[in-house]
Amino acid sequence: MTETANNLSNEELQALRKQVSDNYSKTQNKIDNLLIKGKGLTASEIIWLLRKEVSRTDIAKAMNMSRTSFETYLSEHGLTIPKKNQAEKIEEAKKLIRNTELSVREIANKTGLSRSGVYKHYKEIKGNKGESS
């Protein structure tokens, strides 16, 4: 834990966690609304979704395309975003486990990790608190 975190009161820490969770909820709502748009997604919206680590498969489904067609579409329009490596995905999952009330399934969907992989880190961080893979 960092020195700053050690200086936070329980109330401040809870308020910070709520703010992170609220921000995540707002982002998730925006993602959901954009995916509903489907074929009407603009290039900037696709880039935003990719940067928020929405899976390419989910975006392709929303746009009524196969994953392969979507990858071709991205290439043809110069919309490629580098994919995160496994270590970055694990760190993102750990942050979500610590700072949100998301389920293992939601974290797996958000990060692109398997549910069993997320559950392993969930148990390490939170112990057995009723969550299952």
C-alpha positions in Angstrom: 0.0 0.0 0.0 1.3 3.4 -0.8 2.1 6.1 1.8 -0.8 8.2 0.5 -3.2 5.3 1.0 -1.9 4.7 4.5 -2.9 8.3 5.4 -6.5 8.0 4.2 -9.2 7.4 6.8 -11.6 4.6 6.3 -14.3 7.1 5.3 -12.0 8.7 2.7 -11.0 5.3 1.4 -14.7 4.3 1.1 -15.5 7.5 -0.7 -12.6 7.0 -3.1 -13.8 3.4 -3.8 -17.3 4.7 -4.5 -16.0 7.3 -6.9 -14.0 4.7 -8.8 -17.0 2.4 -8.9 -19.3 5.3 -10.0 -16.9 6.3 -12.7 -16.7 2.7 -13.9 -20.5 2.5 -14.0 -20.7 5.6 -16.1 -18.1 4.3 -18.5 -19.9 0.9 -18.7 -23.2 2.7 -19.4 -21.5 4.6 -22.3 -20.0 1.4 -23.6 -23.5 -0.3 -23.5 -25.1 2.7 -25.3 -22.5 2.7 -28.0 -22.8 -1.1 -28.6 -26.5 -0.6 -29.0 -25.8 1.7 -31.9 -24.3 -1.2 -33.8 -23.6 -0.4 -37.5 -24.0 3.3 -36.7 -20.7 3.5 -34.8 -18.3 6.2 -35.9 -14.6 5.7 -36.2 -14.0 7.8 -33.1 -16.5 5.7 -31.1 -14.8 2.5 -32.3 -11.4 3.8 -31.2 -12.9 4.9 -27.8 -14.4 1.4 -27.3 -11.1 -0.3 -28.2 -9.2 2.0 -25.8 -11.6 1.0 -23.1 -10.7 -2.6 -23.8 -14.1 -3.6 -25.1 -13.4 -6.9 -26.9 -13.1 -6.8 -30.6 -15.6 -9.7 -30.7 -18.2 -7.7 -28.8 -17.8 -4.7 -31.1 -18.0 -6.9 -34.2 -21.2 -8.5 -32.9 -22.7 -5.1 -32.3 -21.8 -4.1 -35.8 -23.3 -7.3 -37.2 -19.9 -8.5 -38.5 -17.8 -11.5 -38.0 -14.6 -10.9 -36.0 -12.6 -11.4 -39.3 -14.7 -8.8 -41.1 -14.3 -6.4 -38.3 -10.5 -6.8 -38.2 -10.5 -6.1 -42.0 -12.7 -3.1 -41.4 -10.3 -1.8 -38.8 -7.3 -2.3 -41.1 -9.0 -0.7 -44.1 -9.9 2.4 -42.0 -6.6 2.6 -40.1 -8.3 2.0 -36.8 -5.9 -0.4 -35.2 -5.2 -0.2 -31.5 -2.5 -2.3 -30.0 -3.8 -5.1 -27.8 -2.9 -5.3 -24.1 -0.5 -8.0 -23.1 -1.4 -10.6 -20.5 0.4 -8.8 -17.6 -1.5 -5.6 -18.3 -4.8 -7.5 -18.3 -4.0 -9.1 -15.0 -3.1 -5.7 -13.4 -6.4 -4.2 -14.7 -8.3 -7.2 -13.3 -6.6 -6.7 -9.9 -7.5 -3.0 -9.9 -11.1 -3.8 -10.6 -11.2 -6.5 -7.9 -9.8 -4.0 -5.3 -11.7 -0.9 -6.4 -15.1 -2.1 -7.6 -17.9 -4.4 -6.7 -17.9 -6.1 -10.1 -18.4 -9.8 -10.3 -15.7 -12.2 -11.6 -17.7 -12.6 -14.8 -17.9 -8.8 -15.4 -14.2 -8.4 -14.7 -13.4 -11.3 -17.1 -15.5 -9.7 -19.8 -13.9 -6.3 -19.2 -10.3 -7.5 -19.3 -10.5 -10.4 -21.7 -9.2 -12.8 -19.2 -10.8 -16.2 -18.4 -13.2 -16.3 -15.5 -11.0 -18.9 -13.8 -8.0 -16.7 -14.2 -9.9 -13.7 -12.7 -11.2 -15.9 -9.9 -7.7 -16.9 -8.9 -6.8 -13.3 -8.4 -10.2 -12.6 -6.7 -9.4 -15.3 -4.1 -5.9 -13.9 -3.5 -7.2 -10.4 -3.0 -10.6 -10.8 -1.3 -10.5 -14.4 0.0 -13.6 -16.6 -0.2 -16.4 -14.1 -0.1 -19.1 -16.0 -1.9 -17.9 -15.2 -5.4 -17.5 -18.2 -7.8 -16.1 -18.5 -11.2 
